Amino acid sequence: MNAGLTILMSLALIMALLVAAGVFTWVERRGLGFLQERLGPNRVGPFGFLQWVADTVKLLTKEDEVPPGGDAVTFRLAPALAAIPVLAGFAVVSFGPDLTLSALDMGVIFVLAMLALTVYAMVLGAWASHNRYALLGGLRAAAQMLSYEAFFGLSLMGVVMISGSLNLGQIVEAQSGLWFIVTQPLGFALFMLAGIAAAHRLPFDLQESEQDLVAGFMTEYSGMSFALFFLGEYLAIILVSALAVTLFFGGWLGPILPGPVWFGLKVGALALAFIWIRAILPRPRYDQLVAFAWKWALPLALLNLLLTGAIVVLAGAGGGAA
């Protein structure tokens, strides 16, 4: 693929993701309204569909000031750091057969690294805000990242061991006979828990808990800076869903329909699960959240890795003996 075509495809992908994130905000608000037996947006456009466009215009024109005592450069940089790494993570996602911007051999590691970078946006934004509530939210974000990143990567290692690759396209092709959700249900459950935390979604959004921290690390943000933080969050939902589909649900594999269509349908279904989880689960206490990561999730991820490794070795020994 030449450089010009790569640039054009990158721009097209970015525009598609921005529109998808905007539409997903409408889907979430309508879905939450349905699940909670109340009205969602229903005034702007049919069924309120254009509400996300109105919100975008509002945020573009809204005043966005650095708080007194805040660090202006860092305050402006942090929101961009919340969205840009997530957009970069889509570069290695396999949307269909030979349909990826960059088929990195270390694609899994690259996506995990891009998701991990978003915590710096929260920590830097909290510090630059010169606000106690924001600082507490930033500290919570850092502690949560350390807790859940510990088993985020480990939850995927079973898939990597079975497929023998870190390339997302090759992992999809390795599921042509059987999806990895069948052989790695525990790994999938742990991945989704860590993925919700990586996307900073309920019930793992204690770094911006309105009940006790006003808005956490976003307390002093408004306008487009505020919008960039939310854009990063919704893009992270789509990226985590895309990664889960790639690793556990056969990616773009499926009958009759084209590969990219299957991929989009699967990603959409998992993204809807994020909305459902937000609607039904309350926030835990922060100490419960961190304790669960270290006392339960990490040991289970190590156990899953140990069992998978033993099965792979025994299967290899059996194949060699045969």
N, C-alpha and C positions, 0 to 999 in steps of 0.2 A: 504494500500500500504506500503510494507516494505521499509526500508531505502535504501537498495541497488538498488531496482527498481526505487525509486524516484531520486536517483543520476544519474542513467543511462538515465532516461527520461529528467532530467534537462539538462544534457550534450547534448543529442540529440536535444532538443528544442533550446539551445543556438547556436549550430552549424547551425541548420536550419534557425534561425533568422539572423545570420551573413551572410549566403549565400543570404538570401532573401533581406537583406539591400544592399548587393553588387549588386545583379541583378537589384534592384530598381533604383540604380544610373544610370545604362545603360538605363532602361526603361524611366527614366526622361529625359535623354539627347537626346534620340531618339525622345521622344514625344515632347520636346521643339523644336527640329529641325523641326519636321513636322508642328507644330502649328505656328512657326515663319518663315516658308518657307525657310529653310536653311538645310545644311547637319549636321547631328549629327555624332557620332563616326561610322566609316564605314571601318576601316582598319584592326583592330585586330580581327580575327575570322570572321565567317559569320555575315554580317550586323553589324559588330563591337561588337558582343556580349561579346567577351573576353576582352573588354576594361577595365572593372572593375577589372579583374584579373591583368592586366598590371599596373593599378593605385595602386592596393594593393602592388604589388612587389616594385614599385617605392617608395611608402611611407614608406615601411619597411626598405628600404636601404638609405633613405634620411637623411641627417644630422639634428639633433634635439638638439639645444643648448638653455640653459637658457640665456636670455638677460642680459647684464651688469646691475647690480643694482637690479635684480629681486630676489625674494625669491624662491630658488631652490626647496624646499620641496613642497610648495604650488603650484608652477608652474607645477610640475610633477603630483600632486594629482588631480588637477582640471579636466583634460581631462577624467580620470577614473570616476570621479563623474558625468560626463555628460552621460556616457553609462551604468554604473552598475545599477543605480536605474531604468532605463527604462527596462533593461533586467529583473530585479526583478519584475516589474509590470506584466509581462506575466505569472507569477506563478499562478495568480488567474483567468486568462482568461479561459473561458469554450470553448474549441475548438470543442466539440461534446458531445453527451450524456456520462456522467461519464468520460470525457476526459479532466481533469484539474489536475495540479500538487497539488494545495492546494485550496480546496473549502471553502474559508474563508467566514464567515457570514458577515464580513465587507469588502467584496471584492471591492466595489465601492470606499469606503474611502481609501483603500490601494493603488489602482491605482492612484487616484488623488494625494495622498501623494508622490508617487514615481515620478510622473510628476513634482510636485512642487519642488522636490529636485534638479532638473537639473539647476535651476537658480543659485544655489550656485556654480556650476561649472563655470558659466560665471563670476559671481562676484569675486570669488577667483582667477580665471585665469587672470582677468583684473587687479586686485590689485597686483598680483605677477609679472605681466609683466613689471612693472615700466615704463609704457608708457601712455601718456596723451590720445591718441586715444582709447587705450584699456580701460582705466579707464572710459571714457565717455560712451563707449559701455556697461560696467558693470553696471554703474548707470542707463542707459536706461533699461537694462534687469531687474533690481530690481524694478523700477517704473512700468514697464509693467506687471511684475508678480503680484504686488499688485493690479493693476487695473483689470486684467482679472481673477485672482483667486477669486475675490469678487463675480463674478456671474458664474464661472465655475461649482462649486458645486451646486449652486441654480438651474442651468438649468437642472440638473438631478433629482432634488427632486420630480418633477411631476411623473417621471417614478417610483421612489421609493415608492411614495404614492399609486400609482395605483397597483403596484405589491405587496406591503407590505413587501419588502425584500431588503437588500443590497447585497445579494448573487447573483453573476452574473449568475450562473446556474439556480437559481430559477426565476430570471428576464426573462431569455430566455423561460422557461417553461410557464410563465404567458402570453406569447405572442402566445400561440398555436392557439388561436381563432382570434386574431387581433394584428398586429404589432403596437407598440407604436408610430411609426411615424405618424399614422393616428390620434391619440388622442393628440399627443404632437409635432405638427409641429413647434411651436414657441420655445419650449424647445430644439428641434433638431437644429434649426438655431442658437440659442445662443450657444449651445454646440460646434458646428462646428467653430464658430467664436473664442471662447475661446480655442478650440483644436488647431487651426492653430497658435494662439499666443503661446500656450504651447509647440508646436513643433518648434517654432521660424522660421516659414516659411513666405515667401512673402504672403501678403503685410505687415506682422507683424514682420519683421526681422530687425527693425531699430537699434537693438543693434550691428549689424554688417554691417550697411549700407555702401557700398563701395563709394558712392558719397561724403560722408562727413566725414567718420571715417576710411578710408583706408580698414580695415577689422574688425573694432570694437574690441571686446574682444579677437579675434583670431589674431590680427596684428602680434604678436611676435611668433606665433606657427608655427611649420613645422613638417614634418615627421609623425611619428605615433601619436604624441600628437595632431597634426592637424586632423589626421584621426579619432581619438577617438571622437573628437567633432562632426565631420560629421557623424560618426556612430551613436552617440546618437541622432542626429537630424533625421536620416532616420528611426531608430528604433522607435522614438517617433511618426513619421507619421503612422507607422504600428500599434503601440499601440493605438493611438487615433482612427484610423479607426476600429480596433478590438473592442474597447469600444463602438463606435457609432453603429456598427453592432449589438453588444450584447444588447444594451439598446433600440434601436429604430427599427431595421430591423430583429428581430426574431432570431438573432444569427445563430445557425446551423440548424434551422428549414427550411424545404423545401421538395418538393415532389421528388420522384424517386431516386435522387442522395444521397449518404451518407452524414451525417451531416457535417463532417469536410470539404468535398468538397464544400458544400454550403457556409460554413463559409469562406473558402479561396476565393471563387468567390466574395462574398460580400465585403470582406476586400480589395481585389484587385481593385474593382470598385471604392470604396471610396478613396483609395490611388491615383488612377488615377485622381480623382477630385482635389487633392492637386496640381498635375502637371498642370492641366488646369487652376486653379486659379492663379498659379504663372505666367502662360504665358499671361494672359489677364489683370491682375490688376496692376496698378502702386502703389508705396509706398505712403502712406499719410504722411503729416507732423506729427512729433512726438506729438505735442500738440493736433492735431486732433484725433490721436489714443487713447490717454489717456482720452480726453474729451468724446469720444464716449462710452468708457467703463463705465464711471461714470454717464453720463447724459442720456444715452439711454439704454445700455445693462443691467445695474443693475436694473433700474426701470422695464424694460420689464420682467426680470427674476423674480422679486418679484410679478409682476402682474400675470404671468403664474402660479406661486406657489399659489397665492391667489385663482385664478379661479379653478385650479385643486383641491385644498383643499375643496372649496365649492361644487364642483361637486361630489367628493368622499363622503363628509358628507351627501349631499342630497341623493345620490344613496344608501348609507347605511341606512339612515332613511327610505327611501322608501321600501327597502328590509325588514327592521325590521317591518314596518307597515303591509307589505303584509304577 
